[in-house]
Structure formats: C-alpha cells, structure tokens
C-alpha cells in the first residue's frame, strides 16, 4: 500500500478556504463533509480534530455557518 502526501502543506488551508467560499452561507456546512473534501483534494494526513478546528476557525472568521456533526 502506498500513501502519498501532498507536497504543499499550505494547500490544506487554501482548500478549506475554497470549500467555505463555495458554501456561501446558504445552508450550514457539514464539518464531516468538509473534512472528507479536504482529504480527497489534498491527501492530508492531519487528524480529524485538527481539520475540524481549522474549519471552525476559518468559518468563524468568514461568518459561514457550520454543523459540528463529526462523531467522536
């Protein structure tokens, strides 16, 4: 099994930013969906909790409503 990690660590934040921009505040964004999309687009190995915190902080700054639906 071969795991590839994205070479650019900044693209996780850029991808999260793009996901939040696309959400547009129309409906609350699912954190679980956002984490899935970030992993799919970047191959990030960061923990779910780390990605959840990143999404929550970025959403708060941008005023984007989110749903904290990740199961612990």
Buried (B, 14 or more C-beta within 10 A) or exposed (E): EEEEEBEEEEBBEEBBEBBBEEBEEEEBBBBBBBBEBBBEBBBBEBEBEEBBEBBBEBBEEEEBEBEEEBEE
